[in-house]
Structure formats: C-alpha cells, structure tokens
C-alpha cells in the first residue's frame, strides 16, 4: 500500500482567495453606497413625482369644481331670469285680475242697488194691489168657504153697525188648514171707501174674538212682525206709539225693522 511521508504532506496555503474576498467586501461597500445613493435619488424622484401628481390632481379637482360652480352659477342665473320673467307675468296678471275684481265689485254693487229698487217697486206694487184688502182673524173654521161672505157681512152689521150695502169682490182663507188656530180670511172690496169705512170701526170688534188687520206684501208683513213687540212694549209704558205700514212711530221718533236705533228700545 502506498503511503505518504510526512515530508511530502504540508499544510495547504491559499492567500489568493483571501485577497479576492477582501476586494469583494470593498466592492460591496461601494455598491451599498451606490445603492443607497440610488435609493435616495429614487426616493427624491418619487417624492417629486408624487408632489407633481398631487398638484395635478388638486389642479384638476379645482378646475372641475370651478367648472361645476360656473355651470351652477349659470343655471341659477338663468333660473333667476326665468323666475323674474314669471313674476313679472304674474304681477301683470294680478294687476289685471285686480282691475277685473274692482269692475265686478262695482257691477255687483250696481246690481244690488237695482235689485233693491226692483224689490221695492214689486213690494210697492203689491201693497197698492192690496190697499182695498182687509184681513179678518178669528172666524171659526166651521164656517164654510161658500158662507164666508155672508158671515162677514153679518159681522159688519151686528158689530160694526154698518147698514150700507158693502160690495165684496173676493173673500177667501189663507194659510195651511189643520192647525189649532183658525186661518185668516182675506177680504177684497170693490172700493177703497168701503174698505176704509170698515177699517175705521175695527175697534168695535173688541171682545168678540175677531180682529181686523191691514193686508200688505210679505216683506212688509215680516217687518211689521219685527216691530210689533216694540209697539206693544211702548204702549205698556204709556207712550204714544203707532205702526204705519212698515214704520214704527214712538213719541215722534221713527223706527224701521233694519234701524240700528231699534236695538236701544226696551221690550
């Protein structure tokens, strides 16, 4: 077997790799410095790029906001113009409507006055037609319509002491039959003279249960019904009071159903 001698075996020495390693270490340090500087440069560049991008983004957003605000301002301005136009048209229409309302108000007032005049004329005409009439109250319902004229003339002879021949044009009952009170009887005379003769003796019916009253148009009857309580109250107080058509005379003072002074009177 082959053997090596001790002289032949010696320690292995390799200085070249150590130098190579020492050079690699220096190079690495340089390389690290270069990399560090490169990274620092890249970091600065990135910061600059980010800042630029940020500025660009801010500029874009600002321009977008400015553009949106301009559009909004333009739209608002147009809407305000349209609104002013609409208000102007509305104002013109309102003025026209106001003029029309004023004209209509005047027309209504004129029509109301004309209506009052027509009502007054109609009432006056009805009163003239009824001036030869008298109303008899209290005659029993047992008296038939056919016998009304005969019974009325008998009342004139027995109670009013009228012996003259009274001419009656028409006599009839008015109102709804069936109530407890007897219906009134309207008597229309041929002449106002006969009517007046009977009217002037009406107080002679006192105590008979029969009453005579004048015949008027419905509006006048309603006004007289309002004035009657004041007439009776004044007479109870001993004051001189008279009811003439639709006017109440108390102590020389004249009152109507619509008179404001009527409220001051005591009932």
MOQUILIN-V454126 format. One record per residue. N is the residue number from 1. PSI is psi in degrees with one decimal (none if undefined). Layout:
n->N psi->PSI
n->N psi->PSI
This chain:
n->1 psi->138.8
n->2 psi->137.5
n->3 psi->146.9
n->4 psi->147.5
n->5 psi->162.4
n->6 psi->-29.8
n->7 psi->-34.0
n->8 psi->-24.3
n->9 psi->123.5
n->10 psi->154.8
n->11 psi->143.5
n->12 psi->125.3
n->13 psi->129.2
n->14 psi->76.8
n->15 psi->-26.1
n->16 psi->-45.6
n->17 psi->-34.7
n->18 psi->-42.8
n->19 psi->-39.3
n->20 psi->-39.9
n->21 psi->-39.5
n->22 psi->-38.4
n->23 psi->-36.2
n->24 psi->-37.8
n->25 psi->-44.0
n->26 psi->-42.5
n->27 psi->-39.0
n->28 psi->-38.8
n->29 psi->-41.4
n->30 psi->-43.9
n->31 psi->-41.9
n->32 psi->-40.8
n->33 psi->-42.1
n->34 psi->-44.3
n->35 psi->-40.9
n->36 psi->-45.0
n->37 psi->-39.4
n->38 psi->-42.8
n->39 psi->-40.6
n->40 psi->-41.7
n->41 psi->-42.4
n->42 psi->-39.3
n->43 psi->-42.7
n->44 psi->-41.0
n->45 psi->-41.2
n->46 psi->-42.9
n->47 psi->-43.2
n->48 psi->-43.7
n->49 psi->-40.8
n->50 psi->-41.8
n->51 psi->-42.7
n->52 psi->-44.8
n->53 psi->-39.9
n->54 psi->-43.3
n->55 psi->-41.0
n->56 psi->-43.8
n->57 psi->-43.6
n->58 psi->-41.7
n->59 psi->-43.2
n->60 psi->-45.1
n->61 psi->-42.2
n->62 psi->-44.0
n->63 psi->-39.1
n->64 psi->-43.6
n->65 psi->-43.2
n->66 psi->-42.0
n->67 psi->-42.6
n->68 psi->-40.8
n->69 psi->-39.4
n->70 psi->-43.0
n->71 psi->-43.6
n->72 psi->-41.3
n->73 psi->-40.1
n->74 psi->-44.3
n->75 psi->-43.5
n->76 psi->-39.3
n->77 psi->-42.5
n->78 psi->-41.1
n->79 psi->-39.0
n->80 psi->-40.0
n->81 psi->-46.0
n->82 psi->-39.7
n->83 psi->-43.0
n->84 psi->-40.0
n->85 psi->-45.3
n->86 psi->-40.8
n->87 psi->-38.2
n->88 psi->-44.3
n->89 psi->-42.8
n->90 psi->-40.6
n->91 psi->-42.0
n->92 psi->-42.1
n->93 psi->-39.9
n->94 psi->-42.2
n->95 psi->-40.3
n->96 psi->-42.2
n->97 psi->-39.5
n->98 psi->-42.3
n->99 psi->-41.4
n->100 psi->-39.7
n->101 psi->-42.7
n->102 psi->-43.6
n->103 psi->-42.9
n->104 psi->-38.0
n->105 psi->-43.4
n->106 psi->-42.2
n->107 psi->-42.2
n->108 psi->-43.0
n->109 psi->-41.6
n->110 psi->-44.3
n->111 psi->-38.7
n->112 psi->-42.6
n->113 psi->-42.4
n->114 psi->-38.1
n->115 psi->-40.8
n->116 psi->-42.6
n->117 psi->-43.5
n->118 psi->-41.8
n->119 psi->-42.7
n->120 psi->-42.9
n->121 psi->-41.6
n->122 psi->-44.3
n->123 psi->-43.1
n->124 psi->-39.7
n->125 psi->-41.6
n->126 psi->-41.2
n->127 psi->-38.2
n->128 psi->-37.8
n->129 psi->-28.4
n->130 psi->4.5
n->131 psi->-20.0
n->132 psi->12.6
n->133 psi->154.3
n->134 psi->153.8
n->135 psi->124.0
n->136 psi->126.7
n->137 psi->143.3
n->138 psi->-4.7
n->139 psi->133.5
n->140 psi->148.2
n->141 psi->-12.1
n->142 psi->-19.3
n->143 psi->121.2
n->144 psi->162.7
n->145 psi->-35.1
n->146 psi->-26.5
n->147 psi->4.1
n->148 psi->-47.1
n->149 psi->-43.5
n->150 psi->-43.6
n->151 psi->-38.0
n->152 psi->-44.5
n->153 psi->-33.4
n->154 psi->-39.4
n->155 psi->-41.6
n->156 psi->-38.3
n->157 psi->-44.7
n->158 psi->-41.3
n->159 psi->-36.7
n->160 psi->-7.6
n->161 psi->42.4
n->162 psi->116.5
n->163 psi->-13.2
n->164 psi->161.0
n->165 psi->110.9
n->166 psi->124.8
n->167 psi->120.4
n->168 psi->124.6
n->169 psi->-42.2
n->170 psi->145.3
n->171 psi->131.9
n->172 psi->161.1
n->173 psi->154.2
n->174 psi->152.1
n->175 psi->-179.8
n->176 psi->128.0
n->177 psi->148.6
n->178 psi->-13.4
n->179 psi->164.4
n->180 psi->-39.5
n->181 psi->146.0
n->182 psi->148.3
n->183 psi->150.6
n->184 psi->156.0
n->185 psi->124.6
n->186 psi->124.9
n->187 psi->122.5
n->188 psi->120.4
n->189 psi->157.6
n->190 psi->-31.1
n->191 psi->148.8
n->192 psi->-26.7
n->193 psi->-46.6
n->194 psi->-43.6
n->195 psi->-45.6
n->196 psi->-35.3
n->197 psi->-41.9
n->198 psi->-39.6
n->199 psi->-38.9
n->200 psi->-18.6
n->201 psi->16.2
n->202 psi->-30.1
n->203 psi->-15.2
n->204 psi->-7.9
n->205 psi->-0.6
n->206 psi->129.8
n->207 psi->-5.4
n->208 psi->-13.3
n->209 psi->1.5
n->210 psi->145.6
n->211 psi->142.8
n->212 psi->140.9
n->213 psi->158.5
n->214 psi->157.1
n->215 psi->123.9
n->216 psi->168.3
n->217 psi->157.1
n->218 psi->-45.1
n->219 psi->-38.2
n->220 psi->-39.1
n->221 psi->-40.3
n->222 psi->-40.7
n->223 psi->-40.1
n->224 psi->-36.0
n->225 psi->-32.6
n->226 psi->-33.5
n->227 psi->-22.9
n->228 psi->-44.4
n->229 psi->-36.3
n->230 psi->-34.7
n->231 psi->-47.5
n->232 psi->-39.7
n->233 psi->-40.0
n->234 psi->-40.6
n->235 psi->-34.9
n->236 psi->-32.4
n->237 psi->-3.0
n->238 psi->11.5
n->239 psi->148.7
n->240 psi->117.7
n->241 psi->140.2
n->242 psi->140.1
n->243 psi->110.8
n->244 psi->110.4
n->245 psi->-103.8
n->246 psi->28.3
n->247 psi->136.6
n->248 psi->123.7
n->249 psi->119.5
n->250 psi->116.0
n->251 psi->41.8
n->252 psi->-3.3
n->253 psi->133.1
n->254 psi->134.5
n->255 psi->147.6
n->256 psi->169.4
n->257 psi->-29.3
n->258 psi->7.6
n->259 psi->135.1
n->260 psi->-27.2
n->261 psi->-18.7
n->262 psi->-30.0
n->263 psi->-23.6
n->264 psi->-13.3
n->265 psi->145.8
n->266 psi->141.3
n->267 psi->none
